[in-house]
Amino acid sequence: MGNAYTSTQAGNWSRTSDNADSPWYDAGTQTGWAACPGNGDTATVAHAVSVDANTIVGGSPNDTTTNAILINSAITLTVAGGISLTSRGRLYSNTGNFAMSAGSTLILDSHLSGGTPRYALSAPNYNAGSMTFNGTSGSRCTVRGYDATYRGEIKHYMGSTGVAHEATYTDFSYLGAESSLGYDVQGGGNNQTGYCTWTDCGRMFIYQTEAAGKINFHHCAVDAATSRLYIETGAFTSGSATCTDNVILCLAFNWLLAGCEVTRCYFGAQANFVGNWGTAGKAVDCVFTGAVNGLVNSYIPLQNCYLYHPYTGNPHYSYIYADYRNTTIEGCIFETVADSDDGDGFQTGTWTAPYELILKNNIGLPSPAGHSPGDLLNMASDVDTLCKLTHNTWLCGGISAAMIVYGELGTPAYADQIQVQSNIVWANAGHTGYVANRFDQTPNIASDVIDPDNCSHNWRWGLANGTEGNGFNDAETGNDMFSVGTGTFDQECSPGGDPQFADSTRNLAKWSAYKEEAETVAAGLTLLRGDTSLIADLVTWVKAGFVVENPDLYEAGHDNETIGACAYGGPAIYRLTCATGDYRITPTAASLVVSRKLSAATGDYRITPTAASLLLSRMVKAATGDYRITPTAASLLAARKLAAATGDYRITPTNATLTYTPVAGGGAYGAIAYVHRRRRR
């Protein structure tokens, strides 16, 4: 049994050369201790003390409540830079602060206890004490249990906004267990955590309760051996939360960060975003991968995220909820290694309120074997909510695969719940599919769940016609899928056919090769974990492969935008401008009868061939031989009165000017040069 020390003044822990300067000097009972607290001893710290030499303290009790060190006053115990402190017993802060300097180490060591108690660095009473771990990029702090068997814990319960839990460049390991907390930080105060790692740390719990509190969690890495990370905030009034550039390989369990934009984060296991995040809450430029069933379950919008499902069979990417606000899933990419065309991109949960779900500008990629990622939306909600699917580019195939399915898991009971407009829906050769498919597993589903009046301008390529025509299929024998006649909806659709994608083979592995790494998914994921800022580069590069080069898609959507998820990047499209207004000349399909629609400022200079139409493919030409404009030698003869200059293709009669201006394609979009960028060797 060692000695029980109590500090009597501030100073350095190991000071013994001059007893009067020692924190442990006690003039009232002796001339001063001849030593400082060490192995087997305990210490009560009531003054500012700095651990200035490698120190072991504590008697290795076989329990979790006996203190090796007690901080019993509103002072700070500091572990000096480069110093190791080993606590063989609990390190308990009653009212004080604990601070670690750059390069210091704290070991919570129970290996001599005769059991496996988990000694804690503990401040559990919602007191005013702070914990700070002040590592640097070149001199990190370390906090750990003894090993994987003899583990420690961190418990810090902050009580007010004046308290801080700050960890920078610190490595935590061997804390907690799979079913118990190893890192438990909650309460009010300022929670700042950056550039930290957690390895084999059981459960992590970070909880901010103060309306004016703060959570900043950034550039951190949590390994897969840590069982879960839970982060939550209360209802902020003036508080804030940020979460950026993290690599989370464990379960992200029930995250609720009010007003937070989760940005550039890599999730290697299931991510659960729950509750009311407010209008600003969303996930942007994130990667979701690794989970067997449900990569991300979300109450918040997702924007420009990459969802890679690593399992074959029937992949499920996300369960989506819209209980607190309109929820938009925008610009996301879905990829799978699945060996079938089954699966669900977004499966609706059991909603409790009639908010909107908007799916737009998302892309479903072919698997290496050419299979679909499954459907984009499996509609299972029976709440009178509205789902809008616009400008997606989705690959489907298989017996039941479609961009939209419903009737499998729930009973949509309301008409006009789903709007489907300006999507490209396609299937690879040897596969088939539909724009939408109604299952027969739930009888008597309402008619017109897909709103016939807002089902238009969808481009189909390689799809089956379906029982309802135009790529819509009904396998249910009760109510009709549509109240209108077969084939009478989606009439504004474009003619269909090959959209002429710039490069529809682009995926995660090919991006890795583009970045001059191995052409494998594993190499690509390694790149992203090493630098989460590359997530945006991946998403942009893959999207550039789905720029369409078929001119019929340009401005052909219900909103006069290009159909599908991406821009038009094919042959140049020009706009012909004259004194009476703008007349766009579209490729192949559209035409302008010049005698009716185009005129110069005066009547004498009117283009009047009765049946001449100007068409644009890779050159501009008239329907008859004499009225021709080419990009290289532009000329237009109309009763020998009009001539175009060769440089800018300008028609310049005496009192009128008609100008051809490129508005799309042909290099008009900056992204097109990026489309054709190849890997350097």
Summary of the structure (lengths in Angstrom):
residues: 681
radius of gyration: 33.4
end to end distance: 69.5
largest distance: 121.3
contacts: 2574
relative contact order: 0.05
helix: 7%
strand: 38%
